[in-house]
Amino acid sequence: MIRWSPTAPARAGCPHNRLSRLLATRLPAGFTISTSMLRPWSSANFVGARHLFSCTGAGLNTARLSALQSCLSAIEWRLPGHIVADLTVERACDDGEFRIEILTVED
């Protein structure tokens, strides 16, 4: 098992950069990704990564976040060698900020 380190490079074929670009094209107008990071993830049966995207947006409310969650969850993400297993959108502490977390597993 590969141990996670903030200074270690991502595993070969990690889809983080591709996922970041695809997500940026799917966000509604006025929403932007401010920072992103990934954390390797594994279970007894799967290996993957948690992709965390901090985002900002104007006119952010519960209805818009719920609509964004539905829209992003309906997308069939094309990530060679990886599957999007889970996607969540949640409000951050500050007004106008929210977080998108995407769990990918190796196919």
Secondary structure, 3 states (H helix, E strand, C coil): CCCCCCCCCCCCCCCHHHHHHHHHHHCCCCEEEEEEEEEEEECCCCEEEEEEEEEEECCCCHHHHHHHHHHHHHCCCCCCCEEEEEEEEEECCCCCEEEEEEEEEEC
